[in-house]
Amino acid sequence: GQIDLSKFSLQNTGNVELVTGSDNSIFLPARAAASASTITLNTKIPPHPLNRPIQRSELPVNIDFRFTGGSFGLINPSLIIENRILPRAKERYPYIASSFNINYLQSKGDYPFILYYGNQGDSASVERRNNSDVHIFNVEENLFVDFNPQSQMKVKLYYYQSERGLPGAV
């Protein structure tokens, strides 16, 4: 089967791992253990205060807005909001953090190309690609809870909607 990795936003992805053969993870689903290769996508986790020094001026909420534009009507706004609920000075647990990501991508995809008639190459015309538009919208919410150093919980809610044109034959 084919996997469309464009369904996942790279701005909130920690790493992409392709494993062929056996994996070192002991908590592996039977389907993944039986397959020849698997792809694992890990979400970025906001850093725990115990893993790095906390600055007094550090805000518990980080907002990252990006806007990308390009040729053929490409626009791609995205917003990431990370909320770290920092523990009180004497208490280090529980630690709760959340991450909200919203992403939209739109492209007309009407690029020009050269169409050659016959196999001699003496006749050609410049055409424009039709019906290759793309509209993608996804929303992702992640919740990370550290109860103590040995116990943690991760919850992910994900919504993806895509509408893609199917270009006709040339």
N, C-alpha and C positions, 0 to 999 in steps of 0.2 A: 504494500500500500504506500501511497504517497502522503506526506505530511506537509501542510502549508504552514511554514514557520512565520509567515507574515501575519498570522492571527495573533501573535504575541508581540507586545511592545518591547523593544530592546532597552528603553529608558529605565524600566523597572526590573530588568533581568540581571541577576548577578553573574551567572555563567550558563553556558550551553555545553552539555557533555554528551558525546557520542560514544557508546560502549559497544564493542563488537566482541562476541564471546561471553565469557563469564564476568560478572560484576563483583567487586569486593564487598558490596553491601550485603549484610546478613538479613535485613528486613526488606526482601525483594518479593513482589507479587509473583505468583506462579507463571502468569502470562509473560512477564518480563524475563524470567529465568528460562523459559522455553524458547524465546525468540532468539534469532541470530544476532540482532543488534537493537539497541534502544537509544532513544534520545531523551535526556533529562534536562529540563529547564528549571533553574533555581531562582527564586525571587530575592531581590536585595532585601536584607533585614537591616532596619535602622540600628546602629551600633549601641550595644548595651553600655551603660555608664561604667560598669566595672572593667570593660575592655579598653577604655581610653579615658584620659583625664577630661573632666567636665569644666568648661569655662563658665565663670559666673555670668558672663554676658550672653551665654548661649540661649537661644529661644527654643522652647519646646516644640514649635511648629516651623517646619521648613516648607516653602512653596517654590516650585520650579515650573515656570511657564516657558514653553518653547513654541516658536512658529517657524515653519519651514515652507518655502515656496520654490517652485521650479517651472520648467518648461511644460507646455501643453496643459496648462490649468492645474498644476499640482499645488495644493495647499495642505498643510499638515500641522494644525495646532494641537498641542498636548499640555496637560496640566498634571503635576504630581504634588500631592500634599502629604507630608510625613508629620505625624503627630507623636511625639515621645512624651509620655507621662512619666516624668522623672521621679524617682523615689525620694522620700524625705531624707534628711541628712543622716539620721541614725539607722534608718531601715533601708536595706538594699533590695529587698524583695517584698512583694511581687513587682515586676517590671512589665509595663504594658506599652506597646507601641502599635501604631496603625499606619497604613500607607494607602492612599487613594489615588488612582491613576485614571484619567480620562483622555482618550485619544481619538482624533478624527482625521481621516485621509480622504482626499478627493482629487481625482485627476480626469481630465477629458480624454487623454490618450489619443487625440486625433493628429498623429504625427505624419509627415509626408514620407513617401517612399517612391522609388522608381520601378515602374512596371515595364518589363521588356516583352515585346511581342515576337513570337517565333524564336527559332534557335540561332538565327544569324546575328542578332543584336543590333540590327540596323534601324529598328523602330522601337521607340520607347516613349512613355509618358509619365509625368509626375502626378501621382495620385495621393489621396489623403485617406488615412485609416479611419474607418467609421465604426461606431458601436464598440469601442474598446474603453469605455469609461469605467471608473472604479469609485465606489463609495464604501468606506469602511469606518465603523464606529465601534469602539470597545471601552468598557468600564471595568475596573478591577479594584477590589477592596481586599486588603490583607490585614490580619490582626495577629500580633505576636505577643504571647504572654509567657514570662518566665516566673514560675511559682517559686522555685528554688534552683540551685545549680544543677540538680539532677532531673528536674521536671519542667517541661515547657509545652506549650500548645501553639499551633499555627493553624489559622483558618483563612481560606481564600474564597471569595465570591468573584465570579467572572462572567461577564456578558459580552457577546461578540455578535455583530450584525454586519453582513457584507452583501453588497450588490455589485456585480461585475458584468459588464457587457461582453457579449460573445461576438467577436469580429466575424464577418462573413467571408466567404471564399473570394480570392482575387482572380 
